[in-house]
Amino acid sequence: MRIMALNKFSPERFNQKLVFGTLKSVQNENTGANETSFEPAFSLWTMPYTRTLSQNLSINGTAYEDSIQMVVRHNPAINRELIVQYSNQLYKIIDSGVDDSNQVISYDILTLKLNQKAGK
């Protein structure tokens, strides 16, 4: 998905953080069982992106249902293989809208869905 000229965002609205990383299997020292652990790599300031009512209705019954959208400053390190931690939940990136306006400061809209494999 391509996004045009998203430079309408005020810096002070970016007051929340997304932590990007991977899932790693680690052995529990007490039980010996393998557990999944989130391994942080980097973080970015973010703000929620609110969909319109018509957008919400159009995604019902699709893979985008029950997803959230977050705006971040463009970062080439972001890819769909990463897991995102937000509000003590782990999410997978299911879509990313890149600002292709060639502005010095550009933004991406990430569509995130709760990662059912990792849980919390």
HELIX and SHEET records of a PDB file:
HELIX    1   1 PRO A   11  ARG A   13  5                                   3    
HELIX    2   2 LEU A   53  SER A   58  1                                   6    
SHEET    1   A 7 ARG A   2  ILE A   3  0                                        
SHEET    2   A 7 GLN A  89  ASP A  99  1                                        
SHEET    3   A 7 ILE A  83  TYR A  86 -1                                        
SHEET    4   A 7 GLN A  16  GLN A  27 -1                                        
SHEET    5   A 7 ASN A  34  PRO A  48 -1                                        
SHEET    6   A 7 SER A  67  ARG A  73 -1                                        
SHEET    7   A 7 TYR A 107  LEU A 114 -1                                        
END                                                                             
